[in-house]
Amino acid sequence: MKMIIAYIQPDKLNSVKQELYKKEIYKISVTNAMGCGQQKGFTETYRGVDKEVNLLKKLRIEIAVNDPFVKPTIDAIIRGAQSNTIGDGKIFVMPIEECIRIRNNDSGTKAIG
């Protein structure tokens, strides 16, 4: 079992979801996030005052999958989010020690599926 966490551009969410659905991956969590990386933000002028914006809007997607779904999930996220420019995002893969479905006490790989 793995937890896949991806940070993507907000406008890429629909294409990422479509790619995940093609791979029969339907259970995802999406959270608004802010951060900076190589983009380093930008400067804008508002009413004559320069303002530095160094935290950019991103989306954080979390997907818990069983081991056979790790590679298809990563590939789907890349296909949906990639524009080959700085700021496309990052994907992190972490092990999950335990998963328990609250509804009926299923645990392990059975609870994720």
N, C-alpha and C positions, 0 to 999 in steps of 0.2 A: 504494500500500500504506500502511495506517495501523495504528498500535497504539492500541487503545482500552483505557484503564485506568479502572476504575470502583471507587469505594469505596461499599459498601452495608452496610446492617444485616444481621447474621448470619442473622436469621430470614427474610430475604427471598430467600435463595439459591435455594431450590426454585422459587419463582415466577419469578425471573429466568431460571433454566435452562429452565423450561417455555416462556417467551416466546421465548427464543433458539432453542429446538428448533423452534418453530412457523415461524421464519424460516429454518430449515435451517442454523443456525449451531451447530456441535457442538464445535469445538475451542476450549476455554477453559482458563485456568490460574487457580486460586483459592488465595489465600494469606491466612492470618490476619494482621490488622494492628491496631494500636492508634493512636488519635489523638483530637484534640479540635478542635472548631470553635466554632460559635455555642452549642452545648449547654453548653460550659464545664465539663462534669463534674457531680458531685453529691457530697454529704456523707452518709456513713452512720455509724452507731454500732455498734461491735463490742466486746462485753464492757465497755461503759461508756466506751469511748474513741472520740471523734469521729475519723473518718478521711476525708480529702478524696480523692476519686477523680476525677482530671481527664483521664485517658486512658481512652477508651471502646473496647470491642471493635468492630471493623469487619471486613469482608472486602474484600480487594483482588482484583478480577477483571481479568485481562489477556486481550485477544483481538486477534490479528493478522488483519486482513481486507484483501481487495482493495477498491479504491475503490467499486464498486457496492454493497458490503455495509455501508458505513459508516453511512448513515442508517438502514437496517433494524435494525442492531445497537444503535445508540443508542436508537431508539424502543422496542425490545424491553426493554432495560435499564430505561428509564424506566417502562414499563408494569408490569414486574415488581417494581420497587423502590419506587415512589412511594406514600407514604401521606399526603402533604401536611402533614407535620410537620417541625420542625427535626430534622436528623440523618439525613434520607433518604439523603444522600451526594452525591458529585460524580462527573462523568465528564470525562476528559481524552482528547483526540485528538491523537496525535503522528505525524509522518511516519516511515516506515521507509525507510532508505536501501537496505538489501539484506536478503534472506532466502535462506538456503541450507538445503535439506533434506539432512541428514547421510546418510541411507540411500542416496540415489542421485545426489547432487550437483545436483539440480534447483535452480534459482535464480530469483529474482524472483517475479512473481505466480504462476507455476506451482508454486512451493514452498509457498505459503500455501494454495492451493486443495485 
